[in-house]
Amino acid sequence: MTEIRVPEMGLVVLVGVSGSGKSYFARRHFAPTQVVSSDFCRGVVSDDENDQSASADAFDLLHHIVRTRLRRGLLTVVDATNVRPNARQALLQIAKEHDVLSVAIVLDVPERVAAERNAARPDRRDLPAHVIPRQRRELRRSLRALGREFKRSYVLTGVDEIDAATIAYEKAWNDRRELTGPFDVVGDVHGCRAELEDLLGDLGYEVERDGQGRAVGASHPGGRTAVFVGDLVDRGPDTPGVLRLVMGMVGAGDALCVSGNHEAKLVRALRGRKVRVAHGLAESLEQLGAETEEFRAAALAFMDGLISHYVLDGGRLVVAHAGLKEDYHGRASGRVRSFALYGDTTGETDEYGLPVRYPWARDYRGRATVVYGHTPTPEAEWINNTICLDTGAVFGGRLTALRYPERELVARPARRVWYEPVRPLSAEAGAGGGAAPVGGGHRESDVLKIEDVLGNGGVETRLMGRVTVREENALAALEVMSRFAIDPRWLVYLPPTMAPAETSALPGYLEHPAEALAAYRDKGVVRVVCEEKHMGSRAVVVVCRDADAARARFGVDDGTTGAVYTRTGRAFFRDPARTAAVLDRVRAAADAAGLWDELDTGWLVLDCELLPWSAKAMDLIRTQYAATGAAARAALPVAFRALARAAERGLDVGGLRERVEARTANAALFRDAYARYCWTVDGLDGVRLAPFQILAGEGSAWASLRDHDWHLAAAERLAAADPTGMLMGTASLAVDLLGADGPEAEAVAWWEKLTAAGGEGMVVKPLGPFPEGVKTQPGIKCRGREYLRIIYGPDYTEPVDLERLRGRSLGRKRSLAMREHALGLEALDRLAGGEPLWRIHQAVFAVLALESEPVDPRL
């Protein structure tokens, strides 16, 4: 019985004459989705699987499917004759393009068996007699070449051997996704054994020693695993000591190690190959020369067995010596190994004679965290979810480790300069991974690219999966974000839109709390909170505890410590001094309330309402609302007097006169409605800021971690801690939806009281626990009867107008609210998780783009 070993990710090519049983073999051993058949493709393009005139188009389709599956990392089995070398070469080229292994399986049956099988198939009875003999001759001529063409090849001779064959799947050597850590990834050691022992001690490892006191292993009592990024050897004082320690850890299962370029070169030197003895190789050869032959042989075998990279923790962590772009994760080829060991070089050298490398990390967009070394840098720094840990220990810098998944850095200073660098360590900052800042303190790696939103079908979110963005909407958002938005480093969140309650059937009402409460009750929500809806303008406040926090977390070093911006990303105040004054008051309140220490953060993002409405919308009020009100107050009384004179002359204008009288009253109510939300402000005098949600802080996206009652209580603490009175709380009422009618009646009465006093209305939000598998609106707004005059016009309460408005459609608005909410939470999760700015902007930009969707703006 032949066991055929195939890679879990790779290309399997079935080879055999027509009638050799390839399709049956494929059905028996592989999933239907893994098999790509030339006959099937021929049928797709011609409606006839035996139409040989369609073969060229069929193989174009087959190659496209194979190319797509291999790009996605899927095992792909090609069911075609493949007896000619040129047919196999096309497939091998595709496998090479995607850096996967290829396996050939030859089904070699007697010519008689193949002929009988074809004769038994109605679609093959007319196969010309010369076809099978010709295919067998071509197969015989190419059998010897299969071993050179494929990584592995199997020849199954005869029906019995074919039927007895079994398939065994092999994981790639670099695929250790089952290892979930926690890990301690250690940067380039370069023979600094003492510093390595110090660092392992700092990380909590217990070093084991042999009878001579030499470190021969280390283990962590908490079960952590060390991962070394390579370059254990050369330059430093004790290459054998480092190898002895790491070999012991790897052998005991306490560590993993990938190869560095220095190990690869040392292996060639130890084997007697011709290499250039430079960059510390001489020191390693001299030190190893003093060791026993047994140790040198063990060290050679260890270094020679190191692989190019590891994929760990379910694909969430990749460790490679010089880094690895996303297309190469988990792949196996010469160019993958070259990239992992040496990086992506231009072929040029710098003024120090060292290779110039492409800054691959600037363009990295992968979800996996990539940890690497190779290029010394003064500080380990995150760039697009990648980090270089080579902080030049051998050059007098530090030996650095990353604790994963905690993303904490631990570093041990070098005991001395062991080797003078060719290029000064301070000059390395912009040389390797693209860490150099560009204009204005921004990094090129922070810049959002349009394909980050339009590519791959949209933006992936935790809450709703992939959210798509239309190209035309993205272009509109690009205009706003590029020309009018605030400093993008502060633009970390945009609030979502909110859907209104279902249209009410109550006389005189378009929106009523009963429908909002029923919407949640019908979804199985147990409790909700009703929040006062302030009639102001939505404002997002990003505030840092001090300038140091702003510099460390947001990379802002111009002295600003935050921002106040609108729901479209524009600065709320034109005067920067006014913004700074608002931030000062918010910061002082957070300090007095103890939130900085309680939440263990140096920055906060707050969702707020800024009052009065006129503070931002005065131009809109003057040109749209006040103009309408003034025109009505000027024209309608004149019309009413004219109708009165007409009535005195005996004309029948009663119905028209009543309508004008009603419109005059409605116009007065309309004017009163918007006037309530306008008052004079002088500087910050008269300005009110009502925070109602603490969105995020260092390491925590509080928007999704805490219920609304926690947020409202925190907002009340901020308001109470503000002696200036600028900060104000938000009134609320918790409602039990499973109780008697009393709580709901109380909520309706509360809403009526708010709106009668001139309030805009309320927002109903769900409180946990939430029903599983049920999508609910994050909030439903229920606006007051008089406030809606501003939205729908002075006369909207007239029966004919109200009946027409009851036909409004809410489906698109609800969908938009759900998608924007998911994107908002995704941006906050990425912000709190320390992800690169472009990843945060990917979700923020999508919210802005969705605002261009054709949805009734009055909803």
Protein Blocks (a to p, Z undefined) as FASTA:
>chain_A
ZZddddfbdcddddddehilmmmmmmmmmcfklpccfklmmmmmnopaklmklmmmmmmm
mmmmmmmmmmnopacddddfklafklmmmmmmmmmmnopacddddddddfklmmmmmmmp
mklmmgcfklmmmmmmmmmmmmmmmmmmpmbdcddehjklmmmpccdddddfklckkpgb
jadddddfklpamlmmmmmmmnopacdddfkopafbdcdfklpacddebjjbghiablml
mmmmmmmmmmnopaccdddfklmmmmmmmnopacddeehlmmmmmmmmmpcfklmmmmmm
mmmmpcfbdceehhpaccdfkopafklgopacfklmmmmmnopaehiacfkopacdddfk
lmpcbfbdcddehiacfbdcdeehiacfbgolmnopacdddddfklpacddddfbdfbdc
fbdfklmmmmmnopaccehhiafklpccfklmmgghiacdfklopadddfklmmmmmmmm
mmmmccfklmnbccdddddddddfbehiabdfklmmmmmmmnopabdcdddddddddddd
dddfblmlmmmmnopaghpabdcddfkopafblblklmmmmmmmmmmmmmmnommmmnop
abdcdddddddfklmmmmmmmmmmmmmmmmmmmmmmmmmmmmmmmmmnopacklmmmmmm
mmmmmmmmmmmmmmmmgccdehjgopacddfbdfbdehiafklmpcfklmmmmmmmmmmm
mmnomaccdddddddfkbcfklmmmmmmmmmmmmmnopabdcddddddddehiacdfbdc
dddfklmmmmnojklmpmklmmmmmmpcfklmmmmmmmmmmmmmmmmmmmmnopafklmm
mmmmmmmmmmmpccdfkZZ
